[in-house]
């Protein structure tokens, strides 16, 4: 109960304006100096009130100018010692508060300078001005040591709180950045899945309507639509599993082994699709394999949607430390001078940049069709993704 009461008083004190707290401290120090004991007020006369004011009232500005306030209060305390009034006062209250403030707020150099001056003041005042024996030096210095130690402790606590707040801020920023990257990754996955599958389904549906006079081919087209839809649902469930927190327990991301099936679906959409590999395949991590798959998938999607192409060629060129991905078609290329834009191309660029690779998109080598070319570094000693 007592501890809770002190804690409540402390919280209320901390809620007060700093200036109001400093005014109260300065006034209390002043009255403690002039009123304890009463004999001091009777014998001291006007020098007591003037010097006591100098030794206490500047504490009102102690937070803004701790060193200047310590100097003024020190001058007032020395004046009380010179006039002999200080020996009738229990403690130099103002000087102790100033010492605490310097230890709490001043820089290292100023703290050292003020403490040297305070030590000299104690050494001069006790044996010379007050006429006390050397044995009392320790007793006189002890309150200053306690005040300085309290100030250093408060300073360390404040610095630690600031450090923890800064660490918390950085962690929050890092979490926000991670969340943003994860949202962007999921958005790319969903875009690639939906755009690719829906494009193939639209092409097949249109073909099914045109081929309605040929039931066999129409049936094959609609079966392709059904299979593509089921595959899209599976991949969407896998991508959205990350949001539910069960992503790692589900089927892994598509990889290099699924590229032939991807090109098969392009053939069902009416394209002459070809997959060519050059060089010796290297082990790649699963996330890099998924990125290669998505790059080729997005290129196939763009060809189906926009190019009106008859042929598409996907190639993997394996190098000792990288893999180059090229997808080209013979359809309508970009208009001369037209910038490469669109969510799909932006997603390609983000995927490639995530692995420190390079991406080029534009017209083919002979100026016709469209070319997507990406070079992705292969990390060493990582297992190959499927």
Buried (B, 14 or more C-beta within 10 A) or exposed (E): EEEEEEEEEEEEEEEEEEEEEBBBBBBBBBEBBBEBEEEBBEEBEEBBBEBBBBBBBBBBBBBEBBBEBBBBBBBBBBBBBBBBBBBBBEBBBBBBBBBBBBBBBBEEEBBEBBBEBBEEBBBEBBBEBBEBEEEEBEEBBEBBEEBBEBBBEBBEEEEEEEEEEEEEEEEEEEEEEEEEEEEBBBBBBBBBBBBBBBBBBBBBBEBBEEBEEEEEBBEBBBEBBEBBBEBBEEBBBBBBBBEEEEBEEBEBBBBBEBBEEBBEBBEBBBBEBEBEBEEEEBBBBBBBBBBBBBBBBBBBBBBBBBBEBEBBBBBBBBBEEBBBBBBBBBBBBBEEEEEBEBEBBBBBBBBBEBBEBBBEBBBBEEEBBBBBBBBBBBEEEBEBBB
